[in-house]
């Protein structure tokens, strides 16, 4: 019975430590926890505002914020007006220092 318990503990430790390594790799570029929280807050605000617009194509727009407060928009929109609205929403969000848009317009979506 002891070998089974030891082996179970070893497997559990290996699984947990592997999860920690993956979690750490995902945010290697985030050297300051406060910066990461601030960036996440900006991204969340913008995503919430985009969802509130109820424009279907805005749901295909991806939002990321870098450590300097610059928002990066990517993905696709059904019209140029929808793409422009996403940029406008991002620019009007507190904490945003700049917006880089790589949104592609696909009218047939």
C-alpha positions as CSV (number, residue, x, y, z in Angstrom):
1,X,0.0,0.0,0.0
2,X,2.8,2.4,0.7
3,X,4.3,2.3,-2.8
4,X,0.9,3.2,-4.3
5,X,0.6,6.2,-1.9
6,X,4.2,7.3,-2.8
7,X,3.5,7.0,-6.5
8,X,0.3,8.9,-6.3
9,X,2.0,11.7,-4.4
10,X,4.8,11.8,-7.0
11,X,2.3,12.0,-9.9
12,X,0.3,14.7,-8.2
13,X,3.4,16.7,-7.6
14,X,4.5,16.3,-11.2
15,X,1.1,17.4,-12.5
16,X,1.0,20.5,-10.2
17,X,4.6,21.6,-11.0
18,X,3.9,21.2,-14.8
19,X,0.9,23.5,-14.4
20,X,3.0,26.1,-12.6
21,X,5.6,26.0,-15.4
22,X,2.9,26.6,-18.1
23,X,1.3,29.4,-16.1
24,X,4.6,31.1,-15.6
25,X,5.5,30.8,-19.3
26,X,2.3,32.5,-20.4
27,X,3.2,35.7,-18.6
28,X,7.0,35.8,-18.9
29,X,6.9,39.3,-20.4
30,X,4.8,40.7,-17.4
31,X,7.6,41.7,-15.1
32,X,5.4,43.8,-12.8
33,X,2.2,42.4,-11.3
34,X,0.6,45.8,-11.1
35,X,1.2,46.4,-14.8
36,X,-0.4,43.0,-15.6
37,X,-3.5,43.8,-13.6
38,X,-3.7,47.3,-15.2
39,X,-3.4,45.8,-18.7
40,X,-6.0,43.2,-18.0
41,X,-8.4,45.8,-16.6
42,X,-8.0,47.9,-19.8
43,X,-8.6,44.9,-22.0
44,X,-11.6,43.8,-20.0
45,X,-13.2,47.3,-20.1
46,X,-12.8,47.4,-23.9
47,X,-14.2,43.9,-24.4
48,X,-17.2,44.8,-22.2
49,X,-17.8,48.0,-24.2
50,X,-17.6,46.0,-27.5
51,X,-20.1,43.4,-26.2
52,X,-22.5,46.2,-25.1
53,X,-22.6,47.5,-28.7
54,X,-24.5,44.4,-29.9
55,X,-22.8,44.6,-33.3
56,X,-22.3,40.9,-34.2
57,X,-19.0,41.5,-36.0
58,X,-17.4,43.2,-33.0
59,X,-17.4,39.8,-31.3
60,X,-14.7,38.6,-33.7
61,X,-12.3,41.4,-32.6
62,X,-9.5,40.4,-30.3
63,X,-8.2,42.9,-27.8
64,X,-4.8,42.9,-26.1
65,X,-3.1,45.7,-24.1
66,X,0.7,46.0,-23.7
67,X,2.6,47.3,-20.6
68,X,2.6,50.8,-22.0
69,X,-1.2,51.1,-22.3
70,X,-1.2,50.5,-26.0
71,X,-4.2,48.5,-27.2
72,X,-3.8,46.1,-30.1
73,X,-7.0,45.2,-32.0
74,X,-7.0,42.2,-34.4
75,X,-9.6,39.9,-36.0
76,X,-12.3,40.8,-38.4
77,X,-15.3,43.1,-38.7
78,X,-18.3,43.0,-41.1
79,X,-17.9,46.6,-42.1
80,X,-15.4,49.5,-42.0
81,X,-17.9,51.3,-39.7
82,X,-17.7,48.4,-37.2
83,X,-13.9,48.4,-37.3
84,X,-13.8,52.1,-36.8
85,X,-16.3,51.8,-33.9
86,X,-14.0,49.3,-32.2
87,X,-11.1,51.7,-32.6
88,X,-13.2,54.5,-31.2
89,X,-14.3,52.5,-28.2
90,X,-10.7,51.5,-27.4
91,X,-9.5,55.1,-27.7
92,X,-12.2,56.4,-25.4
93,X,-11.3,53.9,-22.6
94,X,-9.5,55.2,-19.5
95,X,-5.9,54.2,-19.3
96,X,-5.4,53.7,-23.1
97,X,-2.4,55.6,-24.5
98,X,-2.7,54.4,-28.0
99,X,-4.5,52.0,-30.3
100,X,-3.0,49.8,-33.0
101,X,-5.7,48.3,-35.3
102,X,-5.1,45.2,-37.4
103,X,-8.8,44.5,-38.0
104,X,-9.6,43.1,-41.4
105,X,-13.0,44.0,-43.0
106,X,-14.9,41.1,-44.4
107,X,-18.4,42.3,-45.5
108,X,-19.7,38.8,-46.2
109,X,-19.4,37.8,-42.5
